[in-house]
Amino acid sequence: MNNPEPIHEHIDQRGKGVYLHPLPVRIWHWLNALGFILLILTGLQIRYVDLFRVIDFELAVQLHNWIGIAIVANWFLWFFYYMTSDKISNYLPDFNVSSFFKRYFEQAQYYSYGIFVGEKRPHDVQPHDKFNPMQKLTYQFIMLITVPVTFFSGLMMWKTDYFEGLIEMVGGIRVVNTIHVIMFILFVFFIFLHAYMGMLGAKWSSHYKEMITGYEEPHD
Amino acid sequence: MRTVFGFGALILSLALFGAGPALAQESDQESVANPDAKCVKCHSRGLKKKLEDGTTMSLKVDVDTFATSVHQVIGCTGCHRDVAKGKHPSREPIASARAYSLKHNQTCSQCHAAKSRDYEDSIHAQLVAAGSDEAPLCSDCHSAHAIQPQQTYQPTTGEPCSNCHSDIFTAYEGSVHGYAYIQGDWFRGAGVRAPICADCHSAHDISAVASVGFLVDTCMSCHDEARAAHEQWLPNAPMHLQSVGCAACHSPDAGLRVNLQFWDQAAEAPIGPGEKYAELREELATIADSDDELSSLELWRLIRLTRSLGGSESDIVLLGRLEVAHGMDAHRLQDSSQATRACENCHESESRAFETVTVSITRPDGRRERFDADSAVLSSVISVDSISGFYAPGGTRIKLLDYLLVLAALGGLAVPVAHIALGKIVRRRSKKH
């Protein structure tokens, strides 16, 4: 999509910021968010049926399985979108490691001090470079490692007879489940953090609006 | 006068001379027609023999019963071939009635070679070889002289099995199989008869009950639709059928336990017999002698030891299986409508299914030797390696991960709280300056 000529940094004549999040990305993001929340909730029900019972174990397993399949499909949509788009640059690693970590710590400094005293944010958000270094490293880890590991371990537990050989190779069903639960624990931590970091825009709702409209909200 | 007398004597002599062979022939015919007659003459009476153990063995045979038995056609000497003319009765001492039966146990194999071979592979034969005076010999189940056709060995009384296993037969009578059998409701579907003892346990090559995988295959031999039926509603049905004994769900009131069997996946054989694993047996015996339950750490150590004993060609694991704790309960199977179906019965942390845990190795006779283990082995983080193949989500969850989850949730909440607090502090300080 072509943005009109900016009259201010990131703000065009319509008062809108840069178009950062294309529709497929926004759809993928909110489906993913809903899916992961439901997976966490049904996962908690499966694991802790002795502590609380909102739904039966059997129903929780069935919902968990089908939502998991939907999220796997959603991941592939994300993957194929970025593989066929020039926006893949958002997820490509920065091979200039020293420069990357220098900017990483600048961002960390901003979050721990600069943001409170009105300093300019160090990272210039652009459609092909919308993630600051902290976000980039986190999302690469999440989307390329933890999510696929969670998917595969979940698939193996979904149909243990189909994946018998793979399960044995990994070390047994208990090992597979342990990996899956560790990923689950990481996502519980991440989802709280992600929801909060989404509030660190110009206003607490800015980033949330951006993920609905696609346009960057104006910064003061 | 003398002439008449002489002529009469001649006639009489000729008659006797002619009748002699006829009389002898008649006697031979009697022997051929009834070769047991000589035996019966003595053994239909109350003869007894004093045995070396002080008891007295009756030598009386119920001739009428023997006459209606299937062995009537071979007669007495068909089995008692050691009875020879001039050497009977034998003065050879007999130690006991059991010893006598044991000696004659080989007699049966002369005609029933295949069945004898089956018997030799059985747990009954193993126990006899180990010196048991109670394990049955051929004559204990089939009787010595009243052997009847196979069809008569399926009566509703459970004989001959119930003669020794009366309590198990009582349990069976109350089961869905027993009820169907005794009520005469023998057939289900396409002529599948309700089973009685020998149908599941076979008649002669009776395996040790605890042989791995034995009973599931037996159930499936009649209930071949069971696998497909379970897949209709049970998630991961194949894994359930592999890890849970049929009776664990189909005897709803049964006490349960998890048995962890030492198993070589490469050889597809249980661990236990043979010198190779002697050290493992010694270690387990030492722990058992101390009356302590196996802990997670001890189990992990034993698995490591067994893997080193097994060598590189083996793949040693602990094969976990949920089963009924008492063999009696395996005979109290109920109708499938009564079966355990609620997942929460097992898939919760305090499930009674996981309260009792045993670790087992296999004896040479195929029976398992069990050792008590702490139920906490199923939820210990150390068990990820030692019990890698047995896991029930929720039921055997690893407790350490629960703490990590709480930590993650608290951490996820703590970061925003800490960041907001930091913001207040920073803003306050920057205002001052």
Interface residues (C-beta under 8 A of the other chain):
Chain A: I46 R47 Y48 V49 D50 R53 D56 F57 E58 V61 Q62 N65 Y111 S112 Y113 I115 F116 V117 M157 W158 K159 T160 D161 G171 G172 I173 R174 V175 N177 T178 V181 I182 F184 I185 L186 V188 F189 F190 I191 F192 L193 Y196
Chain B: P235 N236 P238 M239 V317 A342 C343 E344 H347 E348 S349 E350 S383 V384 D385 I387 S388 G389 F390 Y391 P393 G394 R397 I398 L401 L404 L405 A408 A409 G411 G412 L413 V415 P416 H419 L422 G423 V426 R427 S430
